[in-house]
Amino acid sequence: MSEPEISSTSDFIRDIIREDQKSGKYDGRVHTRFPPEPNGYLHIGHAKSICLNFSVADEFQGFCNLRFDDTNPIKEEREYVEAIKEDVHWLGFGWDDRLYYASDYYEQFYAYAVQLIQHGKAYVCDLTPDEMRAYRGTLTEPGTDSPWRNRPIEENLELFEKMRAGHFEEGSKTLRAKIDMSSGNLNMRDPVIYRILEAEHHRTGNTWCIYPMYDFAHCISDSIERITHSLCTLEFEDHRPLYDWFLDVLGLYHPQQIEFARLNLSNTVMSKRKLLRLVEEKQVSGWDDPRMPTISGLRRRGYTPESIRAFSERIGVARRESLVDIALLEFCVREDLNKRAPRVMGVLRPLKMVITNYPEDTVEDLKAINNPEDATMGTRKVPFSRVIYVERDDFREDPPKKWFRLAPGREVRLRYAYFITCVDVKKDKETGEVSEIHCTYDPATRGGDSPDGRRVKGTIHWVSASHALDAELRLYDHLFTKEDPEQGDEGSNLTAQLNPYSLERVSSCRVEPSLAGAEPFSRFQFERIGYFSVDPDSTDTKLIFNRTVTLKDSWAKIEKKQQQKSKK
Protein backbone atom coordinates (compact mmCIF):
# COMPACT_ATOMS: atom_id res chain seq x y z
CA MET A 1 0.00 0.00 0.00
CA SER A 2 1.34 3.43 -0.91
CA GLU A 3 2.04 6.08 1.71
CA PRO A 4 -0.82 8.57 2.25
CA GLU A 5 -0.33 11.92 0.62
CA ILE A 6 0.74 14.53 3.19
CA SER A 7 -0.41 18.14 3.05
CA SER A 8 2.12 20.60 1.64
CA THR A 9 0.52 23.55 3.43
CA SER A 10 2.86 24.82 6.13
CA ASP A 11 2.09 26.45 9.46
CA PHE A 12 3.02 25.64 13.03
CA ILE A 13 -0.08 23.47 13.61
CA ARG A 14 0.43 21.36 10.53
CA ASP A 15 4.16 21.10 11.35
CA ILE A 16 3.26 19.67 14.78
CA ILE A 17 0.89 17.16 13.20
CA ARG A 18 3.54 16.09 10.67
CA GLU A 19 6.00 15.43 13.50
CA ASP A 20 3.34 13.51 15.42
CA GLN A 21 2.68 11.31 12.42
CA LYS A 22 6.39 10.69 11.92
CA SER A 23 6.82 9.67 15.56
CA GLY A 24 3.74 7.47 15.52
CA LYS A 25 1.93 9.49 18.16
CA TYR A 26 -1.75 8.53 18.31
CA ASP A 27 -0.80 5.69 15.93
CA GLY A 28 -0.59 8.28 13.17
CA ARG A 29 -4.25 9.24 13.56
CA VAL A 30 -5.50 12.81 13.05
CA HIS A 31 -8.89 13.52 14.57
CA THR A 32 -10.04 17.10 15.15
CA ARG A 33 -13.34 18.69 16.12
CA PHE A 34 -15.22 21.94 15.83
CA PRO A 35 -16.95 22.46 19.20
CA PRO A 36 -19.23 25.55 19.21
CA GLU A 37 -21.46 26.53 22.10
CA PRO A 38 -25.01 26.93 20.72
CA ASN A 39 -25.51 30.34 22.35
CA GLY A 40 -25.50 32.49 19.23
CA TYR A 41 -24.86 32.52 15.51
CA LEU A 42 -21.39 31.80 14.15
CA HIS A 43 -19.27 34.65 12.79
CA ILE A 44 -16.28 35.02 10.49
CA GLY A 45 -13.93 34.18 13.38
CA HIS A 46 -15.64 30.82 13.78
CA ALA A 47 -15.35 30.34 10.02
CA LYS A 48 -11.57 30.47 10.42
CA SER A 49 -11.75 27.71 13.05
CA ILE A 50 -14.16 25.66 10.96
CA CYS A 51 -11.90 25.85 7.92
CA LEU A 52 -8.84 24.99 10.01
CA ASN A 53 -10.29 21.98 11.82
CA PHE A 54 -12.06 20.41 8.86
CA SER A 55 -9.24 21.18 6.40
CA VAL A 56 -6.52 19.78 8.65
CA ALA A 57 -8.49 16.57 9.11
CA ASP A 58 -8.98 16.28 5.35
CA GLU A 59 -5.38 17.09 4.49
CA PHE A 60 -4.04 14.40 6.83
CA GLN A 61 -6.62 11.75 5.91
CA GLY A 62 -8.31 12.09 9.27
CA PHE A 63 -11.71 12.98 10.66
CA CYS A 64 -13.37 16.05 12.12
CA ASN A 65 -16.35 15.96 14.48
CA LEU A 66 -19.01 18.60 14.87
CA ARG A 67 -19.81 18.79 18.57
CA PHE A 68 -22.07 21.17 20.42
CA ASP A 69 -20.73 22.03 23.86
CA ASP A 70 -24.23 22.55 25.21
CA THR A 71 -23.67 22.85 28.96
CA ASN A 72 -25.51 26.13 29.65
CA PRO A 73 -29.27 25.83 29.01
CA ILE A 74 -29.87 29.45 30.01
CA LYS A 75 -28.16 30.82 26.88
CA GLU A 76 -28.55 27.97 24.43
CA GLU A 77 -31.33 27.42 21.90
CA ARG A 78 -32.29 24.90 19.27
CA GLU A 79 -32.36 27.74 16.74
CA TYR A 80 -28.63 28.24 17.22
CA VAL A 81 -27.92 24.53 16.78
CA GLU A 82 -29.70 24.41 13.42
CA ALA A 83 -28.11 27.68 12.27
CA ILE A 84 -24.62 26.38 13.11
CA LYS A 85 -25.18 23.15 11.19
CA GLU A 86 -26.40 25.15 8.21
CA ASP A 87 -23.36 27.43 8.36
CA VAL A 88 -20.86 24.57 8.48
CA HIS A 89 -22.56 22.83 5.55
CA TRP A 90 -22.71 26.09 3.58
CA LEU A 91 -18.97 26.59 4.01
CA GLY A 92 -18.49 23.25 2.29
CA PHE A 93 -17.80 20.87 5.17
CA GLY A 94 -19.57 17.76 6.41
CA TRP A 95 -19.32 15.50 9.43
CA ASP A 96 -21.00 12.30 8.17
CA ASP A 97 -22.07 10.39 11.32
CA ARG A 98 -19.82 12.41 13.63
CA LEU A 99 -22.37 14.81 15.10
CA TYR A 100 -22.13 14.94 18.89
CA TYR A 101 -23.39 16.95 21.84
CA ALA A 102 -21.81 17.41 25.25
CA SER A 103 -25.29 16.59 26.57
CA ASP A 104 -24.78 13.08 25.13
CA TYR A 105 -22.22 12.59 27.90
CA TYR A 106 -24.09 14.02 30.90
CA GLU A 107 -24.22 10.66 32.72
CA GLN A 108 -20.50 10.14 32.12
CA PHE A 109 -19.69 13.65 33.35
CA TYR A 110 -21.68 12.98 36.49
CA ALA A 111 -19.89 9.68 37.07
CA TYR A 112 -16.50 11.36 36.64
CA ALA A 113 -17.51 14.08 39.10
CA VAL A 114 -18.42 11.39 41.64
CA GLN A 115 -15.04 9.79 40.98
CA LEU A 116 -13.30 13.09 41.79
CA ILE A 117 -15.21 13.31 45.07
CA GLN A 118 -14.28 9.73 45.94
CA HIS A 119 -10.61 10.56 45.33
CA GLY A 120 -10.86 13.59 47.60
CA LYS A 121 -10.41 15.89 44.61
CA ALA A 122 -13.80 17.64 44.67
CA TYR A 123 -16.16 19.05 47.28
CA VAL A 124 -19.59 20.63 47.60
CA CYS A 125 -19.29 24.35 48.43
CA ASP A 126 -21.93 26.62 49.96
CA LEU A 127 -20.29 29.94 49.08
CA THR A 128 -22.42 32.33 47.07
CA PRO A 129 -21.06 33.56 43.73
CA ASP A 130 -20.07 36.89 45.30
CA GLU A 131 -18.34 35.17 48.22
CA MET A 132 -16.54 32.84 45.84
CA ARG A 133 -15.16 35.79 43.89
CA ALA A 134 -13.94 37.38 47.14
CA TYR A 135 -12.27 34.12 48.23
CA ARG A 136 -10.63 33.63 44.83
CA GLY A 137 -7.91 36.24 45.32
CA THR A 138 -6.19 38.26 42.59
CA LEU A 139 -3.35 37.89 40.15
CA THR A 140 -0.94 39.06 42.86
CA GLU A 141 -2.65 37.66 45.97
CA PRO A 142 -3.48 33.99 46.68
CA GLY A 143 -7.02 32.86 47.25
CA THR A 144 -8.57 31.68 50.50
CA ASP A 145 -9.81 28.16 51.13
CA SER A 146 -13.56 27.73 51.25
CA PRO A 147 -14.91 26.88 54.73
CA TRP A 148 -16.40 23.74 53.13
CA ARG A 149 -13.18 22.64 51.38
CA ASN A 150 -12.51 19.82 53.84
CA ARG A 151 -15.96 18.32 54.05
CA PRO A 152 -15.80 14.52 54.46
CA ILE A 153 -16.00 12.52 51.25
CA GLU A 154 -19.22 10.76 52.30
CA GLU A 155 -20.91 14.08 53.06
CA ASN A 156 -19.84 15.47 49.66
CA LEU A 157 -21.20 12.39 47.89
CA GLU A 158 -24.53 12.71 49.69
CA LEU A 159 -24.82 16.44 49.00
CA PHE A 160 -23.90 16.04 45.34
CA GLU A 161 -26.55 13.36 44.92
CA LYS A 162 -29.10 15.68 46.52
CA MET A 163 -28.00 18.47 44.17
CA ARG A 164 -28.86 16.23 41.25
CA ALA A 165 -32.19 15.28 42.84
CA GLY A 166 -33.23 18.93 43.07
CA HIS A 167 -33.11 19.34 46.85
CA PHE A 168 -31.34 22.70 46.75
CA GLU A 169 -32.12 26.09 45.24
CA GLU A 170 -30.25 27.54 42.31
CA GLY A 171 -27.03 29.25 43.41
CA SER A 172 -27.04 27.68 46.89
CA LYS A 173 -24.38 25.04 46.24
CA THR A 174 -21.72 24.13 43.68
CA LEU A 175 -19.32 21.27 43.19
CA ARG A 176 -15.74 22.48 43.04
CA ALA A 177 -12.45 20.80 42.18
CA LYS A 178 -9.94 20.73 45.03
CA ILE A 179 -6.70 21.89 43.44
CA ASP A 180 -4.68 24.87 44.76
CA MET A 181 -6.07 28.21 46.00
CA SER A 182 -2.58 29.73 45.86
CA SER A 183 -1.91 28.81 42.23
CA GLY A 184 -0.62 31.59 39.98
CA ASN A 185 -3.17 30.40 37.40
CA LEU A 186 -6.60 31.57 38.59
CA ASN A 187 -8.26 28.73 36.66
CA MET A 188 -6.63 26.28 39.10
CA ARG A 189 -8.05 27.90 42.24
CA ASP A 190 -10.72 25.30 43.00
CA PRO A 191 -12.85 25.93 39.90
CA VAL A 192 -16.55 25.12 39.87
CA ILE A 193 -17.34 21.81 38.15
CA TYR A 194 -21.14 21.74 38.56
CA ARG A 195 -23.77 24.36 39.32
CA ILE A 196 -27.50 24.20 39.95
CA LEU A 197 -29.61 25.70 37.15
CA GLU A 198 -33.39 25.69 37.14
CA ALA A 199 -33.62 25.80 33.35
CA GLU A 200 -34.93 23.55 30.61
CA HIS A 201 -32.28 22.18 28.27
CA HIS A 202 -32.99 22.20 24.53
CA ARG A 203 -32.23 18.46 24.30
CA THR A 204 -32.56 16.93 27.76
CA GLY A 205 -35.54 19.00 28.90
CA ASN A 206 -35.90 18.99 32.69
CA THR A 207 -34.06 15.72 33.23
CA TRP A 208 -31.17 17.58 34.88
CA CYS A 209 -31.09 20.47 37.31
CA ILE A 210 -27.29 20.46 37.65
CA TYR A 211 -25.06 21.19 34.71
CA PRO A 212 -21.30 20.73 34.20
CA MET A 213 -19.12 23.77 33.62
CA TYR A 214 -17.56 24.21 30.19
CA ASP A 215 -13.98 23.59 31.36
CA PHE A 216 -14.93 20.27 32.92
CA ALA A 217 -17.11 19.03 30.05
CA HIS A 218 -14.97 20.27 27.17
CA CYS A 219 -11.76 18.35 27.83
CA ILE A 220 -13.62 15.18 28.81
CA SER A 221 -15.71 15.35 25.62
CA ASP A 222 -12.49 15.58 23.61
CA SER A 223 -11.17 12.57 25.50
CA ILE A 224 -14.34 10.50 25.01
CA GLU A 225 -14.26 11.19 21.27
CA ARG A 226 -10.56 10.27 21.08
CA ILE A 227 -9.60 13.61 19.58
CA THR A 228 -5.90 13.77 18.74
CA HIS A 229 -5.35 17.48 18.17
CA SER A 230 -7.61 19.87 20.05
CA LEU A 231 -7.22 23.14 18.16
CA CYS A 232 -8.44 26.22 20.01
CA THR A 233 -7.77 29.94 20.29
CA LEU A 234 -5.23 31.55 22.60
CA GLU A 235 -7.69 32.54 25.33
CA PHE A 236 -7.83 28.84 26.26
CA GLU A 237 -4.07 28.56 26.80
CA ASP A 238 -4.41 29.28 30.54
CA HIS A 239 -7.15 26.64 30.74
CA ARG A 240 -4.88 23.87 29.44
CA PRO A 241 -3.34 23.07 32.89
CA LEU A 242 -6.87 22.60 34.24
CA TYR A 243 -7.82 20.31 31.36
CA ASP A 244 -4.68 18.28 31.95
CA TRP A 245 -5.44 18.09 35.70
CA PHE A 246 -8.94 16.71 35.11
CA LEU A 247 -7.72 14.09 32.63
CA ASP A 248 -4.72 13.10 34.78
CA VAL A 249 -6.70 12.72 37.99
CA LEU A 250 -9.41 10.73 36.22
CA GLY A 251 -6.88 8.65 34.30
CA LEU A 252 -8.40 9.50 30.91
CA TYR A 253 -7.01 9.61 27.37
CA HIS A 254 -5.21 12.89 26.57
CA PRO A 255 -5.76 14.88 23.37
CA GLN A 256 -3.07 17.41 22.52
CA GLN A 257 -4.30 20.99 22.82
CA ILE A 258 -2.73 23.50 20.42
CA GLU A 259 -3.63 27.18 20.64
CA PHE A 260 -3.65 29.69 17.79
CA ALA A 261 -4.52 33.37 17.51
CA ARG A 262 -8.18 34.12 16.95
CA LEU A 263 -9.30 36.30 14.07
CA ASN A 264 -9.65 40.01 14.83
CA LEU A 265 -11.18 41.88 11.90
CA SER A 266 -11.18 45.65 11.53
CA ASN A 267 -14.38 47.71 11.79
CA THR A 268 -16.32 44.93 13.50
CA VAL A 269 -16.54 42.92 16.73
CA MET A 270 -16.04 39.21 17.31
CA SER A 271 -17.89 38.75 20.57
CA LYS A 272 -21.14 36.78 20.42
CA ARG A 273 -22.25 38.62 23.54
CA LYS A 274 -21.77 42.00 21.85
CA LEU A 275 -23.34 40.83 18.62
CA LEU A 276 -26.34 39.61 20.62
CA ARG A 277 -26.60 43.10 22.12
CA LEU A 278 -26.80 44.60 18.65
CA VAL A 279 -29.63 42.22 17.80
CA GLU A 280 -31.54 42.68 21.04
CA GLU A 281 -31.20 46.47 20.94
CA LYS A 282 -32.38 46.41 17.30
CA GLN A 283 -29.28 48.20 16.06
CA VAL A 284 -29.40 45.63 13.25
CA SER A 285 -32.33 43.73 11.73
CA GLY A 286 -31.20 40.36 13.12
CA TRP A 287 -28.34 37.85 13.22
CA ASP A 288 -28.41 37.68 9.41
CA ASP A 289 -28.28 41.44 8.87
CA PRO A 290 -25.81 41.86 5.97
CA ARG A 291 -23.76 44.29 8.07
CA MET A 292 -23.11 41.63 10.70
CA PRO A 293 -19.92 39.53 10.63
CA THR A 294 -22.03 36.41 11.16
CA ILE A 295 -21.80 33.69 8.55
CA SER A 296 -25.55 34.01 7.97
CA GLY A 297 -25.15 37.77 7.52
CA LEU A 298 -22.29 37.35 5.07
CA ARG A 299 -24.30 34.73 3.17
CA ARG A 300 -27.27 37.09 2.89
CA ARG A 301 -24.97 39.87 1.74
CA GLY A 302 -23.76 37.69 -1.11
CA TYR A 303 -20.42 36.36 0.10
CA THR A 304 -19.49 32.96 -1.29
CA PRO A 305 -18.20 30.04 0.79
CA GLU A 306 -15.24 29.82 -1.57
CA SER A 307 -14.22 33.40 -0.79
CA ILE A 308 -14.40 32.82 2.97
CA ARG A 309 -12.32 29.66 2.67
CA ALA A 310 -9.79 31.56 0.54
CA PHE A 311 -9.67 34.33 3.13
CA SER A 312 -9.11 31.82 5.94
CA GLU A 313 -6.29 30.20 4.00
CA ARG A 314 -4.69 33.51 3.12
CA ILE A 315 -4.57 34.85 6.69
CA GLY A 316 -3.24 31.50 7.90
CA VAL A 317 -2.75 30.53 11.54
CA ALA A 318 -0.27 32.08 13.92
CA ARG A 319 0.48 32.34 17.61
CA ARG A 320 0.41 36.13 17.79
CA GLU A 321 -2.77 38.22 17.91
CA SER A 322 -3.20 40.79 15.13
CA LEU A 323 -5.89 42.90 13.49
CA VAL A 324 -6.72 41.86 9.94
CA ASP A 325 -7.88 44.63 7.62
CA ILE A 326 -11.43 43.95 6.43
CA ALA A 327 -10.26 45.08 2.99
CA LEU A 328 -8.51 41.70 2.65
CA LEU A 329 -11.79 39.85 3.19
CA GLU A 330 -13.47 42.11 0.63
CA PHE A 331 -10.62 41.43 -1.80
CA CYS A 332 -11.17 37.66 -1.49
CA VAL A 333 -14.90 38.11 -2.11
CA ARG A 334 -14.32 40.40 -5.08
CA GLU A 335 -11.73 38.04 -6.56
CA ASP A 336 -14.09 35.08 -6.34
CA LEU A 337 -17.18 36.90 -7.62
CA ASN A 338 -15.21 38.30 -10.54
CA LYS A 339 -14.86 34.74 -11.81
CA ARG A 340 -18.38 33.48 -11.14
CA ALA A 341 -20.88 36.39 -11.06
CA PRO A 342 -22.87 37.12 -14.27
CA ARG A 343 -22.72 40.74 -15.46
CA VAL A 344 -25.92 42.73 -15.71
CA MET A 345 -26.85 46.38 -16.05
CA GLY A 346 -28.70 48.36 -13.44
CA VAL A 347 -29.14 52.08 -12.84
CA LEU A 348 -29.13 53.29 -9.22
CA ARG A 349 -30.41 56.83 -9.76
CA PRO A 350 -32.12 56.91 -13.15
CA LEU A 351 -31.92 59.86 -15.52
CA LYS A 352 -34.24 59.64 -18.52
CA MET A 353 -32.59 59.77 -21.95
CA VAL A 354 -34.50 60.14 -25.19
CA ILE A 355 -32.62 59.17 -28.36
CA THR A 356 -34.37 61.52 -30.70
CA ASN A 357 -33.31 59.98 -34.04
CA TYR A 358 -34.06 56.39 -32.96
CA PRO A 359 -37.35 54.98 -34.37
CA GLU A 360 -40.15 55.27 -31.80
CA ASP A 361 -41.68 51.83 -32.31
CA THR A 362 -38.44 49.90 -32.61
CA VAL A 363 -36.97 47.54 -30.02
CA GLU A 364 -33.87 45.58 -30.83
CA ASP A 365 -32.08 42.89 -28.83
CA LEU A 366 -28.41 43.55 -28.37
CA LYS A 367 -25.87 40.91 -27.41
CA ALA A 368 -24.20 41.31 -24.02
CA ILE A 369 -21.42 39.21 -22.51
CA ASN A 370 -22.39 37.40 -19.30
CA ASN A 371 -18.87 37.21 -17.88
CA PRO A 372 -15.68 38.19 -19.74
CA GLU A 373 -13.69 36.03 -17.29
CA ASP A 374 -15.55 32.86 -18.32
CA ALA A 375 -16.48 32.38 -21.95
CA THR A 376 -18.57 29.31 -21.10
CA MET A 377 -21.15 31.56 -19.43
CA GLY A 378 -22.11 32.78 -22.90
CA THR A 379 -24.14 35.85 -23.81
CA ARG A 380 -27.62 37.26 -23.26
CA LYS A 381 -29.98 39.61 -25.08
CA VAL A 382 -30.74 43.05 -23.67
CA PRO A 383 -33.54 45.16 -25.20
CA PHE A 384 -32.71 48.62 -26.58
CA SER A 385 -35.29 51.30 -27.36
CA ARG A 386 -35.74 55.03 -27.97
CA VAL A 387 -36.12 55.88 -24.27
CA ILE A 388 -33.58 54.54 -21.82
CA TYR A 389 -32.31 55.28 -18.31
CA VAL A 390 -28.70 56.14 -17.57
CA GLU A 391 -26.98 56.87 -14.28
CA ARG A 392 -27.55 60.44 -13.11
CA ASP A 393 -23.94 60.61 -11.98
CA ASP A 394 -22.82 59.88 -15.53
CA PHE A 395 -24.07 63.29 -16.74
CA ARG A 396 -22.73 66.76 -16.01
CA GLU A 397 -24.18 69.89 -17.56
CA ASP A 398 -20.98 71.74 -16.72
CA PRO A 399 -18.34 68.99 -16.60
CA PRO A 400 -14.95 69.35 -14.87
CA LYS A 401 -11.67 68.76 -16.70
CA LYS A 402 -10.92 65.15 -17.66
CA TRP A 403 -14.62 64.31 -17.60
CA PHE A 404 -15.05 61.42 -20.02
CA ARG A 405 -18.72 60.69 -19.45
CA LEU A 406 -21.78 62.43 -20.83
CA ALA A 407 -22.20 66.23 -21.16
CA PRO A 408 -23.79 68.61 -23.70
CA GLY A 409 -22.09 68.11 -27.06
CA ARG A 410 -20.09 65.11 -25.78
CA GLU A 411 -20.09 61.69 -27.44
CA VAL A 412 -19.92 58.50 -25.36
CA ARG A 413 -20.49 54.81 -25.90
CA LEU A 414 -23.54 53.04 -24.53
CA ARG A 415 -22.38 49.63 -23.32
CA TYR A 416 -23.11 46.96 -26.01
CA ALA A 417 -25.18 49.52 -27.96
CA TYR A 418 -24.22 52.69 -29.88
CA PHE A 419 -22.26 55.91 -29.77
CA ILE A 420 -24.56 58.72 -28.64
CA THR A 421 -24.16 62.50 -28.43
CA CYS A 422 -26.01 64.78 -26.02
CA VAL A 423 -27.87 67.51 -27.93
CA ASP A 424 -30.35 68.94 -25.43
CA VAL A 425 -31.17 69.10 -21.72
CA LYS A 426 -34.60 69.39 -20.07
CA LYS A 427 -34.99 70.68 -16.50
CA ASP A 428 -37.66 70.65 -13.84
CA LYS A 429 -39.20 74.12 -13.79
CA GLU A 430 -39.54 74.20 -10.00
CA THR A 431 -36.24 72.68 -8.87
CA GLY A 432 -34.02 73.44 -11.83
CA GLU A 433 -32.76 69.85 -11.70
CA VAL A 434 -32.01 68.06 -14.95
CA SER A 435 -35.01 65.79 -15.60
CA GLU A 436 -34.31 64.52 -19.11
CA ILE A 437 -31.56 64.58 -21.69
CA HIS A 438 -31.91 64.26 -25.44
CA CYS A 439 -29.29 62.54 -27.55
CA THR A 440 -28.72 61.32 -31.06
CA TYR A 441 -27.17 57.98 -31.94
CA ASP A 442 -24.93 56.79 -34.74
CA PRO A 443 -26.56 53.69 -36.33
CA ALA A 444 -23.19 52.63 -37.76
CA THR A 445 -21.80 51.98 -34.28
CA ARG A 446 -24.11 49.10 -33.31
CA GLY A 447 -22.43 46.92 -30.70
CA GLY A 448 -20.32 49.82 -29.47
CA ASP A 449 -17.69 49.95 -32.22
CA SER A 450 -17.13 52.59 -34.89
CA PRO A 451 -16.43 51.46 -38.48
CA ASP A 452 -14.54 54.68 -39.21
CA GLY A 453 -12.13 54.05 -36.32
CA ARG A 454 -13.06 57.05 -34.22
CA ARG A 455 -12.68 56.62 -30.50
CA VAL A 456 -14.60 57.78 -27.49
CA LYS A 457 -13.14 57.76 -24.00
CA GLY A 458 -16.32 57.17 -22.05
CA THR A 459 -18.58 54.13 -21.81
CA ILE A 460 -21.71 54.21 -19.68
CA HIS A 461 -24.35 51.61 -18.82
CA TRP A 462 -28.10 51.90 -19.32
CA VAL A 463 -31.44 50.07 -19.27
CA SER A 464 -34.41 50.34 -21.63
CA ALA A 465 -37.10 52.39 -19.87
CA SER A 466 -40.07 50.33 -21.08
CA HIS A 467 -38.41 47.02 -20.21
CA ALA A 468 -36.64 47.85 -16.96
CA LEU A 469 -37.66 46.29 -13.66
CA ASP A 470 -38.14 48.22 -10.44
CA ALA A 471 -35.59 47.39 -7.78
CA GLU A 472 -34.37 48.50 -4.39
CA LEU A 473 -30.64 48.48 -3.76
CA ARG A 474 -29.30 48.29 -0.23
CA LEU A 475 -25.83 49.78 -0.07
CA TYR A 476 -23.85 48.56 2.93
CA ASP A 477 -20.77 50.00 4.57
CA HIS A 478 -18.79 49.00 7.67
CA LEU A 479 -20.90 48.63 10.79
CA PHE A 480 -18.42 50.52 12.98
CA THR A 481 -16.55 53.73 12.28
CA LYS A 482 -13.54 52.81 14.42
CA GLU A 483 -10.96 50.39 13.05
CA ASP A 484 -10.77 48.46 16.34
CA PRO A 485 -14.06 49.19 18.13
CA GLU A 486 -13.26 46.96 21.12
CA GLN A 487 -10.11 48.83 22.09
CA GLY A 488 -9.61 51.99 24.12
CA ASP A 489 -11.97 53.98 26.30
CA GLU A 490 -14.82 53.64 23.78
CA GLY A 491 -14.66 49.83 23.74
CA SER A 492 -17.50 49.48 26.24
CA ASN A 493 -19.81 51.85 24.34
CA LEU A 494 -20.29 50.14 21.00
CA THR A 495 -23.45 52.05 20.16
CA ALA A 496 -21.53 55.33 20.01
CA GLN A 497 -19.21 53.81 17.41
CA LEU A 498 -21.89 52.53 15.07
CA ASN A 499 -21.65 53.94 11.57
CA PRO A 500 -24.85 55.96 10.92
CA TYR A 501 -24.26 55.48 7.19
CA SER A 502 -23.75 51.71 7.27
CA LEU A 503 -26.96 51.22 5.26
CA GLU A 504 -28.39 53.32 2.44
CA ARG A 505 -31.57 52.22 0.70
CA VAL A 506 -31.95 53.34 -2.91
CA SER A 507 -35.50 52.50 -3.91
CA SER A 508 -35.87 54.06 -7.37
CA CYS A 509 -33.47 51.76 -9.20
CA ARG A 510 -34.06 50.19 -12.59
CA VAL A 511 -32.48 46.90 -13.69
CA GLU A 512 -32.46 44.98 -16.94
CA PRO A 513 -35.32 42.49 -17.55
CA SER A 514 -33.06 39.42 -17.49
CA LEU A 515 -33.20 39.67 -13.68
CA ALA A 516 -36.91 38.84 -13.55
CA GLY A 517 -37.40 35.82 -11.32
CA ALA A 518 -33.84 35.89 -9.98
CA GLU A 519 -33.59 33.49 -7.05
CA PRO A 520 -32.77 34.72 -3.54
CA PHE A 521 -29.02 34.75 -2.85
CA SER A 522 -28.22 34.84 -6.61
CA ARG A 523 -25.14 37.00 -7.18
CA PHE A 524 -24.47 39.46 -9.99
CA GLN A 525 -22.04 42.17 -10.95
CA PHE A 526 -23.88 45.36 -11.78
CA GLU A 527 -21.51 46.77 -14.37
CA ARG A 528 -19.56 49.81 -13.14
CA ILE A 529 -21.37 49.71 -9.78
CA GLY A 530 -20.47 46.63 -7.75
CA TYR A 531 -21.43 43.10 -6.82
CA PHE A 532 -24.96 42.45 -5.58
CA SER A 533 -27.00 39.58 -4.21
CA VAL A 534 -30.78 39.06 -4.37
CA ASP A 535 -32.23 39.50 -0.89
CA PRO A 536 -34.81 36.94 0.29
CA ASP A 537 -37.17 39.86 1.06
CA SER A 538 -37.67 40.28 -2.70
CA THR A 539 -41.17 39.87 -4.10
CA ASP A 540 -42.66 39.26 -7.53
CA THR A 541 -43.17 43.00 -7.94
CA LYS A 542 -40.08 44.35 -6.21
CA LEU A 543 -36.56 43.02 -6.49
CA ILE A 544 -34.24 43.83 -3.59
CA PHE A 545 -30.48 43.60 -3.96
CA ASN A 546 -27.82 43.76 -1.27
CA ARG A 547 -24.50 45.25 -2.28
CA THR A 548 -21.98 42.54 -1.51
CA VAL A 549 -18.87 44.54 -2.25
CA THR A 550 -17.88 47.49 -4.40
CA LEU A 551 -15.73 47.22 -7.51
CA LYS A 552 -13.07 49.38 -5.86
CA ASP A 553 -10.22 47.24 -4.58
CA SER A 554 -8.70 49.03 -1.59
CA TRP A 555 -6.67 45.98 -0.58
CA ALA A 556 -4.70 46.07 -3.84
CA LYS A 557 -3.65 49.65 -3.00
CA ILE A 558 -2.65 48.60 0.52
CA GLU A 559 -0.54 45.75 -0.81
CA LYS A 560 1.11 48.03 -3.38
CA LYS A 561 2.08 50.53 -0.67
CA GLN A 562 3.46 47.74 1.51
CA GLN A 563 5.54 46.42 -1.38
CA GLN A 564 6.88 49.90 -2.12
CA LYS A 565 7.87 50.37 1.54
CA SER A 566 9.63 47.00 1.65
CA LYS A 567 11.75 47.94 -1.40
CA LYS A 568 13.03 51.13 0.22
ABEGO torsion letter per residue (X at the ends): XBBBBBBABBBAAAAAAAAAAAAGBGGGBBBBBBBBBBAEBBBAAAAAAAAAAAAAAAAAGBBBBBBBBBABAAABBAAAAAAAAAAAAAAGBBAEABBBBAAAAAAAAAAAAAAAAAAGABBBBABBAAAAAAAAEBAABBBBBBAAAABBAAAAAAAAAAAAAGABBBGABBBBBBBBAABABAAABGBBABBBBBBBBAAAEAABABBBBAAAAAAAAAAAAGBABBBBBAAAAAAAAAAAAAAAAAGBBBBBBBBBBBBBBBGBBABAAAAAAAAAAGABAEAABAABABAAAAAAAGBBAAAAAAAAAAAEBBABBBBBBAAAAAAAAAAAAAAABBBBBBBABBBBBBBAABBAABBBBBBBBABAABAAAEBBBBBBBABBBBBAAABBABBBBGBABBBBGBBBBBBGBBBBBBABBBBBAAAGBBABBBBBBBAAABGGBBAAGBBBABBBBBBBAAABBBBBBBBBBBABABABAABEAAAABAAAABBAAABBBBAABBBBAAABGBBBGBBBBBBGAEBBBBBAABBAABBBBBBABBABBAAAAAAAAAAAAAAX
